[in-house]
Amino acid sequence: MKVLDLQCGQLHVFEGWFGSEDDFLGQLDRGLVTCPVCGDAAITKRLSAPRLNLRNARPGSDGTRHDESSDKKESDFQAALMTAARHLMSTTDDVGNDFASEARKIHYGEIKARGIRGQASQSEALSLLDEGIAVLPFALPEALKGPLQ
């Protein structure tokens, strides 16, 4: 099993597990390797090497020193974003394009209160806010738009 450090065109870093280098290249050529955060298929393999302790720093691609703690912070942020998105999806009902209408019905007591998610235009969202209805834009990562496992 090969574990590769990968990066998408949006600079999201993630890990991929493949049976071999040829397996990775074949999946990449067929467009099967995508970023779990944004769904980008422009994937590159990052340099990997056996773990060497060089005082928590390693040379970056431009020859400057790179602090591994910034990679850790980015990875932690991505993990927290995915956790929040999964929680949002598991605790809310998807009402699709009826979001503004459903939010109003809940706010005015026409239907039972529940957590909802869906799509609203910018003008619809601003109108809801003007009515005192709390809304929060949240772009779901592409990896979560399909079936959850």
VEXFIKOL-948769 format. One record per atom (N, C-alpha, C): atom name; x, y, z; residue number from 1; chain. Coordinates in nm, 3 decimals, padded with zeros to 5 digits, m for minus. Layout:
VEXFIKOL-948769
+-------+---------+---------+---------+-----+--------+
! atomo !       x !       y !       z ! num ! cadena !
+-------+---------+---------+---------+-----+--------+
!    CA !       X !       Y !       Z ! NUM !      A !
...
+-------+---------+---------+---------+-----+--------+
This chain:
VEXFIKOL-948769
+-------+---------+---------+---------+-----+--------+
! atomo !       x !       y !       z ! num ! cadena !
+-------+---------+---------+---------+-----+--------+
!     N !  00.086 ! m00.118 !  00.000 !   1 !      A !
!    CA !  00.000 !  00.000 !  00.000 !   1 !      A !
!     C !  00.090 !  00.123 !  00.000 !   1 !      A !
!     N !  00.062 !  00.216 ! m00.093 !   2 !      A !
!    CA !  00.135 !  00.343 ! m00.098 !   2 !      A !
!     C !  00.046 !  00.453 ! m00.043 !   2 !      A !
!     N !  00.100 !  00.529 !  00.049 !   3 !      A !
!    CA !  00.030 !  00.644 !  00.104 !   3 !      A !
!     C !  00.097 !  00.768 !  00.047 !   3 !      A !
!     N !  00.021 !  00.848 ! m00.028 !   4 !      A !
!    CA !  00.077 !  00.964 ! m00.095 !   4 !      A !
!     C !  00.018 !  01.093 ! m00.038 !   4 !      A !
!     N !  00.102 !  01.193 ! m00.027 !   5 !      A !
!    CA !  00.055 !  01.327 !  00.008 !   5 !      A !
!     C !  00.016 !  01.394 ! m00.122 !   5 !      A !
!     N ! m00.109 !  01.439 ! m00.130 !   6 !      A !
!    CA ! m00.162 !  01.499 ! m00.252 !   6 !      A !
!     C ! m00.208 !  01.641 ! m00.224 !   6 !      A !
!     N ! m00.220 !  01.719 ! m00.332 !   7 !      A !
!    CA ! m00.265 !  01.858 ! m00.319 !   7 !      A !
!     C ! m00.345 !  01.893 ! m00.443 !   7 !      A !
!     N ! m00.456 !  01.965 ! m00.421 !   8 !      A !
!    CA ! m00.539 !  02.007 ! m00.534 !   8 !      A !
!     C ! m00.495 !  02.146 ! m00.580 !   8 !      A !
!     N ! m00.558 !  02.193 ! m00.686 !   9 !      A !
!    CA ! m00.527 !  02.325 ! m00.740 !   9 !      A !
!     C ! m00.562 !  02.439 ! m00.647 !   9 !      A !
!     N ! m00.648 !  02.413 ! m00.547 !  10 !      A !
!    CA ! m00.685 !  02.514 ! m00.448 !  10 !      A !
!     C ! m00.596 !  02.508 ! m00.324 !  10 !      A !
!     N ! m00.493 !  02.423 ! m00.331 !  11 !      A !
!    CA ! m00.391 !  02.408 ! m00.226 !  11 !      A !
!     C ! m00.440 !  02.332 ! m00.103 !  11 !      A !
!     N ! m00.550 !  02.257 ! m00.116 !  12 !      A !
!    CA ! m00.592 !  02.169 ! m00.008 !  12 !      A !
!     C ! m00.501 !  02.047 ! m00.010 !  12 !      A !
!     N ! m00.449 !  02.011 !  00.105 !  13 !      A !
!    CA ! m00.358 !  01.898 !  00.116 !  13 !      A !
!     C ! m00.434 !  01.781 !  00.178 !  13 !      A !
!     N ! m00.417 !  01.663 !  00.120 !  14 !      A !
!    CA ! m00.483 !  01.544 !  00.172 !  14 !      A !
!     C ! m00.400 !  01.421 !  00.139 !  14 !      A !
!     N ! m00.439 !  01.310 !  00.196 !  15 !      A !
!    CA ! m00.366 !  01.185 !  00.181 !  15 !      A !
!     C ! m00.445 !  01.090 !  00.093 !  15 !      A !
!     N ! m00.375 !  01.016 !  00.008 !  16 !      A !
!    CA ! m00.440 !  00.914 ! m00.074 !  16 !      A !
!     C ! m00.368 !  00.781 ! m00.057 !  16 !      A !
!     N ! m00.445 !  00.673 ! m00.052 !  17 !      A !
!    CA ! m00.390 !  00.539 ! m00.036 !  17 !      A !
!     C ! m00.413 !  00.462 ! m00.165 !  17 !      A !
!     N ! m00.307 !  00.405 ! m00.219 !  18 !      A !
!    CA ! m00.315 !  00.335 ! m00.347 !  18 !      A !
!     C ! m00.237 !  00.205 ! m00.339 !  18 !      A !
!     N ! m00.275 !  00.110 ! m00.423 !  19 !      A !
!    CA ! m00.207 ! m00.018 ! m00.426 !  19 !      A !
!     C ! m00.064 ! m00.007 ! m00.477 !  19 !      A !
!     N ! m00.042 !  00.088 ! m00.568 !  20 !      A !
!    CA !  00.091 !  00.108 ! m00.626 !  20 !      A !
!     C !  00.095 !  00.246 ! m00.692 !  20 !      A !
!     N !  00.212 !  00.284 ! m00.737 !  21 !      A !
!    CA !  00.227 !  00.411 ! m00.811 !  21 !      A !
!     C !  00.145 !  00.405 ! m00.940 !  21 !      A !
!     N !  00.147 !  00.290 ! m01.007 !  22 !      A !
!    CA !  00.069 !  00.275 ! m01.130 !  22 !      A !
!     C ! m00.081 !  00.286 ! m01.103 !  22 !      A !
!     N ! m00.125 !  00.233 ! m00.990 !  23 !      A !
!    CA ! m00.266 !  00.245 ! m00.950 !  23 !      A !
!     C ! m00.303 !  00.392 ! m00.933 !  23 !      A !
!     N ! m00.217 !  00.468 ! m00.865 !  24 !      A !
!    CA ! m00.242 !  00.612 ! m00.848 !  24 !      A !
!     C ! m00.250 !  00.681 ! m00.983 !  24 !      A !
!     N ! m00.151 !  00.658 ! m01.069 !  25 !      A !
!    CA ! m00.148 !  00.726 ! m01.199 !  25 !      A !
!     C ! m00.268 !  00.689 ! m01.285 !  25 !      A !
!     N ! m00.309 !  00.561 ! m01.280 !  26 !      A !
!    CA ! m00.426 !  00.518 ! m01.356 !  26 !      A !
!     C ! m00.553 !  00.587 ! m01.309 !  26 !      A !
!     N ! m00.571 !  00.594 ! m01.177 !  27 !      A !
!    CA ! m00.689 !  00.661 ! m01.122 !  27 !      A !
!     C ! m00.686 !  00.810 ! m01.153 !  27 !      A !
!     N ! m00.567 !  00.869 ! m01.146 !  28 !      A !
!    CA ! m00.554 !  01.011 ! m01.177 !  28 !      A !
!     C ! m00.590 !  01.039 ! m01.322 !  28 !      A !
!     N ! m00.541 !  00.955 ! m01.414 !  29 !      A !
!    CA ! m00.572 !  00.971 ! m01.557 !  29 !      A !
!     C ! m00.721 !  00.958 ! m01.585 !  29 !      A !
!     N ! m00.790 !  00.872 ! m01.510 !  30 !      A !
!    CA ! m00.934 !  00.851 ! m01.531 !  30 !      A !
!     C ! m01.019 !  00.953 ! m01.455 !  30 !      A !
!     N ! m00.956 !  01.047 ! m01.386 !  31 !      A !
!    CA ! m01.030 !  01.150 ! m01.313 !  31 !      A !
!     C ! m01.096 !  01.100 ! m01.186 !  31 !      A !
!     N ! m01.045 !  00.990 ! m01.131 !  32 !      A !
!    CA ! m01.105 !  00.932 ! m01.012 !  32 !      A !
!     C ! m01.048 !  00.989 ! m00.882 !  32 !      A !
!     N ! m00.940 !  01.064 ! m00.892 !  33 !      A !
!    CA ! m00.879 !  01.123 ! m00.772 !  33 !      A !
!     C ! m00.921 !  01.268 ! m00.767 !  33 !      A !
!     N ! m00.999 !  01.304 ! m00.665 !  34 !      A !
!    CA ! m01.045 !  01.442 ! m00.648 !  34 !      A !
!     C ! m01.023 !  01.486 ! m00.504 !  34 !      A !
!     N ! m01.019 !  01.616 ! m00.485 !  35 !      A !
!    CA ! m01.000 !  01.672 ! m00.352 !  35 !      A !
!     C ! m01.125 !  01.646 ! m00.267 !  35 !      A !
!     N ! m01.107 !  01.594 ! m00.146 !  36 !      A !
!    CA ! m01.224 !  01.569 ! m00.061 !  36 !      A !
!     C ! m01.288 !  01.696 ! m00.005 !  36 !      A !
!     N ! m01.218 !  01.809 ! m00.016 !  37 !      A !
!    CA ! m01.272 !  01.934 !  00.036 !  37 !      A !
!     C ! m01.351 !  02.009 ! m00.071 !  37 !      A !
!     N ! m01.291 !  02.026 ! m00.191 !  38 !      A !
!    CA ! m01.356 !  02.108 ! m00.293 !  38 !      A !
!     C ! m01.394 !  02.033 ! m00.419 !  38 !      A !
!     N ! m01.351 !  01.907 ! m00.432 !  39 !      A !
!    CA ! m01.386 !  01.829 ! m00.550 !  39 !      A !
!     C ! m01.298 !  01.854 ! m00.671 !  39 !      A !
!     N ! m01.195 !  01.935 ! m00.657 !  40 !      A !
!    CA ! m01.103 !  01.967 ! m00.766 !  40 !      A !
!     C ! m01.032 !  01.841 ! m00.813 !  40 !      A !
!     N ! m01.023 !  01.822 ! m00.946 !  41 !      A !
!    CA ! m00.955 !  01.704 ! m01.000 !  41 !      A !
!     C ! m00.813 !  01.737 ! m01.046 !  41 !      A !
!     N ! m00.770 !  01.862 ! m01.028 !  42 !      A !
!    CA ! m00.633 !  01.901 ! m01.064 !  42 !      A !
!     C ! m00.542 !  01.865 ! m00.947 !  42 !      A !
!     N ! m00.505 !  01.738 ! m00.941 !  43 !      A !
!    CA ! m00.431 !  01.685 ! m00.826 !  43 !      A !
!     C ! m00.283 !  01.668 ! m00.861 !  43 !      A !
!     N ! m00.198 !  01.708 ! m00.769 !  44 !      A !
!    CA ! m00.055 !  01.685 ! m00.784 !  44 !      A !
!     C ! m00.006 !  01.609 ! m00.662 !  44 !      A !
!     N !  00.097 !  01.532 ! m00.685 !  45 !      A !
!    CA !  00.158 !  01.456 ! m00.576 !  45 !      A !
!     C !  00.265 !  01.544 ! m00.513 !  45 !      A !
!     N !  00.259 !  01.558 ! m00.383 !  46 !      A !
!    CA !  00.359 !  01.636 ! m00.311 !  46 !      A !
!     C !  00.480 !  01.547 ! m00.283 !  46 !      A !
!     N !  00.592 !  01.612 ! m00.267 !  47 !      A !
!    CA !  00.712 !  01.537 ! m00.233 !  47 !      A !
!     C !  00.695 !  01.472 ! m00.097 !  47 !      A !
!     N !  00.730 !  01.345 ! m00.089 !  48 !      A !
!    CA !  00.725 !  01.275 !  00.038 !  48 !      A !
!     C !  00.859 !  01.206 !  00.058 !  48 !      A !
!     N !  00.895 !  01.195 !  00.181 !  49 !      A !
!    CA !  01.020 !  01.128 !  00.214 !  49 !      A !
!     C !  01.003 !  01.065 !  00.351 !  49 !      A !
!     N !  01.093 !  00.974 !  00.386 !  50 !      A !
!    CA !  01.088 !  00.924 !  00.523 !  50 !      A !
!     C !  01.097 !  01.040 !  00.620 !  50 !      A !
!     N !  01.034 !  01.027 !  00.731 !  51 !      A !
!    CA !  01.031 !  01.135 !  00.831 !  51 !      A !
!     C !  01.171 !  01.167 !  00.879 !  51 !      A !
!     N !  01.211 !  01.290 !  00.859 !  52 !      A !
!    CA !  01.339 !  01.340 !  00.906 !  52 !      A !
!     C !  01.313 !  01.457 !  00.999 !  52 !      A !
!     N !  01.366 !  01.453 !  01.117 !  53 !      A !
!    CA !  01.346 !  01.562 !  01.211 !  53 !      A !
!     C !  01.453 !  01.667 !  01.190 !  53 !      A !
!     N !  01.414 !  01.775 !  01.124 !  54 !      A !
!    CA !  01.506 !  01.886 !  01.099 !  54 !      A !
!     C !  01.459 !  02.009 !  01.174 !  54 !      A !
!     N !  01.439 !  01.994 !  01.302 !  55 !      A !
!    CA !  01.392 !  02.102 !  01.389 !  55 !      A !
!     C !  01.260 !  02.159 !  01.342 !  55 !      A !
!     N !  01.166 !  02.071 !  01.305 !  56 !      A !
!    CA !  01.030 !  02.109 !  01.263 !  56 !      A !
!     C !  01.025 !  02.200 !  01.141 !  56 !      A !
!     N !  01.127 !  02.197 !  01.059 !  57 !      A !
!    CA !  01.123 !  02.277 !  00.937 !  57 !      A !
!     C !  01.184 !  02.196 !  00.824 !  57 !      A !
!     N !  01.136 !  02.224 !  00.702 !  58 !      A !
!    CA !  01.193 !  02.159 !  00.585 !  58 !      A !
!     C !  01.194 !  02.260 !  00.473 !  58 !      A !
!     N !  01.280 !  02.244 !  00.373 !  59 !      A !
!    CA !  01.281 !  02.339 !  00.263 !  59 !      A !
!     C !  01.150 !  02.333 !  00.185 !  59 !      A !
!     N !  01.097 !  02.448 !  00.148 !  60 !      A !
!    CA !  00.978 !  02.454 !  00.064 !  60 !      A !
!     C !  01.018 !  02.440 ! m00.082 !  60 !      A !
!     N !  00.920 !  02.440 ! m00.171 !  61 !      A !
!    CA !  00.948 !  02.423 ! m00.313 !  61 !      A !
!     C !  01.027 !  02.539 ! m00.371 !  61 !      A !
!     N !  01.022 !  02.655 ! m00.307 !  62 !      A !
!    CA !  01.097 !  02.771 ! m00.357 !  62 !      A !
!     C !  01.233 !  02.784 ! m00.291 !  62 !      A !
!     N !  01.273 !  02.683 ! m00.214 !  63 !      A !
!    CA !  01.404 !  02.685 ! m00.151 !  63 !      A !
!     C !  01.406 !  02.749 ! m00.014 !  63 !      A !
!     N !  01.296 !  02.812 !  00.026 !  64 !      A !
!    CA !  01.291 !  02.872 !  00.159 !  64 !      A !
!     C !  01.253 !  02.766 !  00.260 !  64 !      A !
!     N !  01.273 !  02.795 !  00.386 !  65 !      A !
!    CA !  01.235 !  02.701 !  00.491 !  65 !      A !
!     C !  01.084 !  02.705 !  00.507 !  65 !      A !
!     N !  01.027 !  02.591 !  00.531 !  66 !      A !
!    CA !  00.882 !  02.579 !  00.546 !  66 !      A !
!     C !  00.851 !  02.523 !  00.684 !  66 !      A !
!     N !  00.766 !  02.590 !  00.755 !  67 !      A !
!    CA !  00.730 !  02.547 !  00.890 !  67 !      A !
!     C !  00.618 !  02.444 !  00.881 !  67 !      A !
!     N !  00.644 !  02.324 !  00.929 !  68 !      A !
!    CA !  00.544 !  02.217 !  00.924 !  68 !      A !
!     C !  00.420 !  02.250 !  01.006 !  68 !      A !
!     N !  00.432 !  02.341 !  01.102 !  69 !      A !
!    CA !  00.316 !  02.374 !  01.185 !  69 !      A !
!     C !  00.208 !  02.442 !  01.101 !  69 !      A !
!     N !  00.245 !  02.513 !  00.994 !  70 !      A !
!    CA !  00.142 !  02.576 !  00.910 !  70 !      A !
!     C !  00.065 !  02.469 !  00.833 !  70 !      A !
!     N !  00.134 !  02.361 !  00.789 !  71 !      A !
!    CA !  00.064 !  02.249 !  00.725 !  71 !      A !
!     C ! m00.032 !  02.184 !  00.824 !  71 !      A !
!     N !  00.011 !  02.169 !  00.949 !  72 !      A !
!    CA ! m00.073 !  02.108 !  01.052 !  72 !      A !
!     C ! m00.195 !  02.195 !  01.077 !  72 !      A !
!     N ! m00.176 !  02.327 !  01.084 !  73 !      A !
!    CA ! m00.289 !  02.417 !  01.106 !  73 !      A !
!     C ! m00.388 !  02.409 !  00.991 !  73 !      A !
!     N ! m00.338 !  02.404 !  00.868 !  74 !      A !
!    CA ! m00.426 !  02.394 !  00.751 !  74 !      A !
!     C ! m00.501 !  02.261 !  00.753 !  74 !      A !
!     N ! m00.431 !  02.155 !  00.785 !  75 !      A !
!    CA ! m00.494 !  02.023 !  00.793 !  75 !      A !
!     C ! m00.599 !  02.020 !  00.903 !  75 !      A !
!     N ! m00.569 !  02.079 !  01.019 !  76 !      A !
!    CA ! m00.665 !  02.085 !  01.128 !  76 !      A !
!     C ! m00.788 !  02.166 !  01.089 !  76 !      A !
!     N ! m00.767 !  02.276 !  01.017 !  77 !      A !
!    CA ! m00.879 !  02.359 !  00.972 !  77 !      A !
!     C ! m00.968 !  02.281 !  00.875 !  77 !      A !
!     N ! m00.906 !  02.210 !  00.779 !  78 !      A !
!    CA ! m00.982 !  02.131 !  00.684 !  78 !      A !
!     C ! m01.063 !  02.023 !  00.755 !  78 !      A !
!     N ! m01.001 !  01.959 !  00.853 !  79 !      A !
!    CA ! m01.071 !  01.854 !  00.928 !  79 !      A !
!     C ! m01.189 !  01.913 !  01.005 !  79 !      A !
!     N ! m01.169 !  02.029 !  01.067 !  80 !      A !
!    CA ! m01.278 !  02.093 !  01.141 !  80 !      A !
!     C ! m01.391 !  02.134 !  01.047 !  80 !      A !
!     N ! m01.357 !  02.184 !  00.930 !  81 !      A !
!    CA ! m01.458 !  02.222 !  00.831 !  81 !      A !
!     C ! m01.540 !  02.100 !  00.788 !  81 !      A !
!     N ! m01.473 !  01.990 !  00.761 !  82 !      A !
!    CA ! m01.544 !  01.869 !  00.720 !  82 !      A !
!     C ! m01.632 !  01.816 !  00.834 !  82 !      A !
!     N ! m01.583 !  01.823 !  00.957 !  83 !      A !
!    CA ! m01.662 !  01.778 !  01.072 !  83 !      A !
!     C ! m01.788 !  01.864 !  01.086 !  83 !      A !
!     N ! m01.770 !  01.995 !  01.074 !  84 !      A !
!    CA ! m01.885 !  02.085 !  01.085 !  84 !      A !
!     C ! m01.986 !  02.060 !  00.972 !  84 !      A !
!     N ! m01.936 !  02.039 !  00.852 !  85 !      A !
!    CA ! m02.025 !  02.014 !  00.738 !  85 !      A !
!     C ! m02.101 !  01.882 !  00.756 !  85 !      A !
!     N ! m02.033 !  01.778 !  00.802 !  86 !      A !
!    CA ! m02.100 !  01.650 !  00.825 !  86 !      A !
!     C ! m02.208 !  01.665 !  00.933 !  86 !      A !
!     N ! m02.176 !  01.739 !  01.039 !  87 !      A !
!    CA ! m02.274 !  01.762 !  01.146 !  87 !      A !
!     C ! m02.394 !  01.838 !  01.092 !  87 !      A !
!     N ! m02.369 !  01.941 !  01.014 !  88 !      A !
!    CA ! m02.477 !  02.020 !  00.955 !  88 !      A !
!     C ! m02.567 !  01.931 !  00.870 !  88 !      A !
!     N ! m02.508 !  01.846 !  00.789 !  89 !      A !
!    CA ! m02.587 !  01.761 !  00.701 !  89 !      A !
!     C ! m02.665 !  01.654 !  00.778 !  89 !      A !
!     N ! m02.609 !  01.607 !  00.888 !  90 !      A !
!    CA ! m02.678 !  01.501 !  00.962 !  90 !      A !
!     C ! m02.787 !  01.554 !  01.056 !  90 !      A !
!     N ! m02.787 !  01.684 !  01.083 !  91 !      A !
!    CA ! m02.884 !  01.739 !  01.179 !  91 !      A !
!     C ! m02.984 !  01.836 !  01.116 !  91 !      A !
!     N ! m02.983 !  01.847 !  00.984 !  92 !      A !
!    CA ! m03.075 !  01.938 !  00.916 !  92 !      A !
!     C ! m03.144 !  01.866 !  00.800 !  92 !      A !
!     N ! m03.259 !  01.920 !  00.760 !  93 !      A !
!    CA ! m03.331 !  01.868 !  00.644 !  93 !      A !
!     C ! m03.297 !  01.954 !  00.523 !  93 !      A !
!     N ! m03.271 !  01.890 !  00.410 !  94 !      A !
!    CA ! m03.243 !  01.963 !  00.287 !  94 !      A !
!     C ! m03.376 !  02.001 !  00.221 !  94 !      A !
!     N ! m03.403 !  02.132 !  00.214 !  95 !      A !
!    CA ! m03.528 !  02.179 !  00.153 !  95 !      A !
!     C ! m03.503 !  02.238 !  00.014 !  95 !      A !
!     N ! m03.378 !  02.225 ! m00.034 !  96 !      A !
!    CA ! m03.345 !  02.269 ! m00.169 !  96 !      A !
!     C ! m03.373 !  02.416 ! m00.193 !  96 !      A !
!     N ! m03.437 !  02.444 ! m00.306 !  97 !      A !
!    CA ! m03.465 !  02.582 ! m00.345 !  97 !      A !
!     C ! m03.580 !  02.645 ! m00.267 !  97 !      A !
!     N ! m03.647 !  02.568 ! m00.182 !  98 !      A !
!    CA ! m03.757 !  02.620 ! m00.100 !  98 !      A !
!     C ! m03.708 !  02.675 !  00.033 !  98 !      A !
!     N ! m03.578 !  02.700 !  00.045 !  99 !      A !
!    CA ! m03.521 !  02.741 !  00.173 !  99 !      A !
!     C ! m03.590 !  02.866 !  00.230 !  99 !      A !
!     N ! m03.603 !  02.972 !  00.150 ! 100 !      A !
!    CA ! m03.660 !  03.097 !  00.201 ! 100 !      A !
!     C ! m03.804 !  03.076 !  00.249 ! 100 !      A !
!     N ! m03.881 !  03.005 !  00.170 ! 101 !      A !
!    CA ! m04.021 !  02.978 !  00.206 ! 101 !      A !
!     C ! m04.031 !  02.896 !  00.334 ! 101 !      A !
!     N ! m03.951 !  02.789 !  00.344 ! 102 !      A !
!    CA ! m03.953 !  02.703 !  00.463 ! 102 !      A !
!     C ! m03.904 !  02.779 !  00.586 ! 102 !      A !
!     N ! m03.802 !  02.863 !  00.569 ! 103 !      A !
!    CA ! m03.750 !  02.941 !  00.683 ! 103 !      A !
!     C ! m03.858 !  03.036 !  00.736 ! 103 !      A !
!     N ! m03.932 !  03.098 !  00.645 ! 104 !      A !
!    CA ! m04.040 !  03.187 !  00.688 ! 104 !      A !
!     C ! m04.150 !  03.110 !  00.762 ! 104 !      A !
!     N ! m04.188 !  02.995 !  00.710 ! 105 !      A !
!    CA ! m04.293 !  02.914 !  00.774 ! 105 !      A !
!     C ! m04.251 !  02.875 !  00.916 ! 105 !      A !
!     N ! m04.126 !  02.837 !  00.932 ! 106 !      A !
!    CA ! m04.076 !  02.801 !  01.065 ! 106 !      A !
!     C ! m04.076 !  02.924 !  01.155 ! 106 !      A !
!     N ! m04.024 !  03.035 !  01.104 ! 107 !      A !
!    CA ! m04.013 !  03.158 !  01.184 ! 107 !      A !
!     C ! m04.149 !  03.208 !  01.232 ! 107 !      A !
!     N ! m04.249 !  03.200 !  01.145 ! 108 !      A !
!    CA ! m04.381 !  03.251 !  01.180 ! 108 !      A !
!     C ! m04.471 !  03.144 !  01.242 ! 108 !      A !
!     N ! m04.416 !  03.028 !  01.275 ! 109 !      A !
!    CA ! m04.490 !  02.925 !  01.346 ! 109 !      A !
!     C ! m04.591 !  02.849 !  01.263 ! 109 !      A !
!     N ! m04.581 !  02.856 !  01.132 ! 110 !      A !
!    CA ! m04.675 !  02.785 !  01.046 ! 110 !      A !
!     C ! m04.645 !  02.635 !  01.040 ! 110 !      A !
!     N ! m04.519 !  02.599 !  01.061 ! 111 !      A !
!    CA ! m04.481 !  02.458 !  01.066 ! 111 !      A !
!     C ! m04.387 !  02.438 !  01.184 ! 111 !      A !
!     N ! m04.368 !  02.313 !  01.223 ! 112 !      A !
!    CA ! m04.284 !  02.278 !  01.336 ! 112 !      A !
!     C ! m04.138 !  02.322 !  01.311 ! 112 !      A !
!     N ! m04.079 !  02.378 !  01.414 ! 113 !      A !
!    CA ! m03.939 !  02.423 !  01.403 ! 113 !      A !
!     C ! m03.845 !  02.303 !  01.386 ! 113 !      A !
!     N ! m03.751 !  02.317 !  01.296 ! 114 !      A !
!    CA ! m03.648 !  02.217 !  01.272 ! 114 !      A !
!     C ! m03.531 !  02.282 !  01.199 ! 114 !      A !
!     N ! m03.419 !  02.219 !  01.202 ! 115 !      A !
!    CA ! m03.304 !  02.269 !  01.129 ! 115 !      A !
!     C ! m03.319 !  02.239 !  00.981 ! 115 !      A !
!     N ! m03.295 !  02.339 !  00.898 ! 116 !      A !
!    CA ! m03.305 !  02.319 !  00.753 ! 116 !      A !
!     C ! m03.180 !  02.374 !  00.685 ! 116 !      A !
!     N ! m03.158 !  02.325 !  00.566 ! 117 !      A !
!    CA ! m03.053 !  02.378 !  00.479 ! 117 !      A !
!     C ! m03.108 !  02.377 !  00.337 ! 117 !      A !
!     N ! m03.052 !  02.460 !  00.253 ! 118 !      A !
!    CA ! m03.096 !  02.465 !  00.114 ! 118 !      A !
!     C ! m03.031 !  02.582 !  00.045 ! 118 !      A !
!     N ! m03.089 !  02.621 ! m00.066 ! 119 !      A !
!    CA ! m03.033 !  02.730 ! m00.146 ! 119 !      A !
!     C ! m03.127 !  02.850 ! m00.142 ! 119 !      A !
!     N ! m03.065 !  02.967 ! m00.135 ! 120 !      A !
!    CA ! m03.139 !  03.094 ! m00.143 ! 120 !      A !
!     C ! m03.051 !  03.193 ! m00.217 ! 120 !      A !
!     N ! m03.114 !  03.277 ! m00.294 ! 121 !      A !
!    CA ! m03.037 !  03.381 ! m00.363 ! 121 !      A !
!     C ! m02.991 !  03.484 ! m00.260 ! 121 !      A !
!     N ! m02.901 !  03.569 ! m00.302 ! 122 !      A !
!    CA ! m02.852 !  03.672 ! m00.210 ! 122 !      A !
!     C ! m02.966 !  03.764 ! m00.168 ! 122 !      A !
!     N ! m03.053 !  03.799 ! m00.261 ! 123 !      A !
!    CA ! m03.165 !  03.888 ! m00.225 ! 123 !      A !
!     C ! m03.262 !  03.818 ! m00.129 ! 123 !      A !
!     N ! m03.285 !  03.687 ! m00.149 ! 124 !      A !
!    CA ! m03.372 !  03.614 ! m00.057 ! 124 !      A !
!     C ! m03.311 !  03.609 !  00.083 ! 124 !      A !
!     N ! m03.181 !  03.584 !  00.090 ! 125 !      A !
!    CA ! m03.113 !  03.577 !  00.220 ! 125 !      A !
!     C ! m03.119 !  03.712 !  00.291 ! 125 !      A !
!     N ! m03.097 !  03.820 !  00.217 ! 126 !      A !
!    CA ! m03.103 !  03.954 !  00.277 ! 126 !      A !
!     C ! m03.245 !  03.986 !  00.324 ! 126 !      A !
!     N ! m03.345 !  03.943 !  00.248 ! 127 !      A !
!    CA ! m03.483 !  03.964 !  00.287 ! 127 !      A !
!     C ! m03.516 !  03.888 !  00.416 ! 127 !      A !
!     N ! m03.466 !  03.764 !  00.426 ! 128 !      A !
!    CA ! m03.487 !  03.687 !  00.549 ! 128 !      A !
!     C ! m03.423 !  03.757 !  00.668 ! 128 !      A !
!     N ! m03.303 !  03.808 !  00.650 ! 129 !      A !
!    CA ! m03.234 !  03.879 !  00.758 ! 129 !      A !
!     C ! m03.312 !  04.004 !  00.799 ! 129 !      A !
!     N ! m03.366 !  04.075 !  00.700 ! 130 !      A !
!    CA ! m03.447 !  04.195 !  00.731 ! 130 !      A !
!     C ! m03.570 !  04.160 !  00.813 ! 130 !      A !
!     N ! m03.623 !  04.039 !  00.796 ! 131 !      A !
!    CA ! m03.740 !  03.995 !  00.871 ! 131 !      A !
!     C ! m03.702 !  03.939 !  01.008 ! 131 !      A !
!     N ! m03.574 !  03.938 !  01.039 ! 132 !      A !
!    CA ! m03.528 !  03.885 !  01.168 ! 132 !      A !
!     C ! m03.509 !  03.735 !  01.169 ! 132 !      A !
!     N ! m03.499 !  03.676 !  01.052 ! 133 !      A !
!    CA ! m03.479 !  03.532 !  01.041 ! 133 !      A !
!     C ! m03.330 !  03.507 !  01.021 ! 133 !      A !
!     N ! m03.270 !  03.435 !  01.113 ! 134 !      A !
!    CA ! m03.126 !  03.409 !  01.108 ! 134 !      A !
!     C ! m03.093 !  03.308 !  00.998 ! 134 !      A !
!     N ! m03.001 !  03.345 !  00.911 ! 135 !      A !
!    CA ! m02.951 !  03.255 !  00.807 ! 135 !      A !
!     C ! m02.799 !  03.263 !  00.807 ! 135 !      A !
!     N ! m02.737 !  03.155 !  00.767 ! 136 !      A !
!    CA ! m02.592 !  03.150 !  00.763 ! 136 !      A !
!     C ! m02.549 !  03.082 !  00.634 ! 136 !      A !
!     N ! m02.478 !  03.154 !  00.547 ! 137 !      A !
!    CA ! m02.429 !  03.088 !  00.426 ! 137 !      A !
!     C ! m02.317 !  02.990 !  00.464 ! 137 !      A !
!     N ! m02.323 !  02.873 !  00.405 ! 138 !      A !
!    CA ! m02.222 !  02.771 !  00.433 ! 138 !      A !
!     C ! m02.205 !  02.688 !  00.306 ! 138 !      A !
!     N ! m02.091 !  02.701 !  00.243 ! 139 !      A !
!    CA ! m02.063 !  02.625 !  00.121 ! 139 !      A !
!     C ! m02.018 !  02.485 !  00.159 ! 139 !      A !
!     N ! m02.095 !  02.386 !  00.121 ! 140 !      A !
!    CA ! m02.061 !  02.247 !  00.153 ! 140 !      A !
!     C ! m01.946 !  02.201 !  00.065 ! 140 !      A !
!     N ! m01.848 !  02.132 !  00.122 ! 141 !      A !
!    CA ! m01.742 !  02.074 !  00.040 ! 141 !      A !
!     C ! m01.800 !  01.975 ! m00.062 ! 141 !      A !
!     N ! m01.744 !  01.972 ! m00.181 ! 142 !      A !
!    CA ! m01.793 !  01.884 ! m00.287 ! 142 !      A !
!     C ! m01.802 !  01.739 ! m00.241 ! 142 !      A !
!     N ! m01.709 !  01.696 ! m00.158 ! 143 !      A !
!    CA ! m01.707 !  01.556 ! m00.114 ! 143 !      A !
!     C ! m01.831 !  01.518 ! m00.035 ! 143 !      A !
!     N ! m01.902 !  01.616 !  00.019 ! 144 !      A !
!    CA ! m02.020 !  01.587 !  00.100 ! 144 !      A !
!     C ! m02.151 !  01.603 !  00.024 ! 144 !      A !
!     N ! m02.144 !  01.643 ! m00.101 ! 145 !      A !
!    CA ! m02.267 !  01.665 ! m00.176 ! 145 !      A !
!     C ! m02.328 !  01.535 ! m00.227 ! 145 !      A !
!     N ! m02.250 !  01.428 ! m00.225 ! 146 !      A !
!    CA ! m02.302 !  01.297 ! m00.263 ! 146 !      A !
!     C ! m02.353 !  01.224 ! m00.140 ! 146 !      A !
!     N ! m02.376 !  01.095 ! m00.152 ! 147 !      A !
!    CA ! m02.425 !  01.018 ! m00.037 ! 147 !      A !
!     C ! m02.320 !  01.015 !  00.075 ! 147 !      A !
!     N ! m02.367 !  01.029 !  00.198 ! 148 !      A !
!    CA ! m02.276 !  01.022 !  00.312 ! 148 !      A !
!     C ! m02.253 !  00.876 !  00.348 ! 148 !      A !
!     N ! m02.131 !  00.846 !  00.387 ! 149 !      A !
!    CA ! m02.098 !  00.709 !  00.426 ! 149 !      A !
!     C ! m02.046 !  00.707 !  00.565 ! 149 !      A !
+-------+---------+---------+---------+-----+--------+
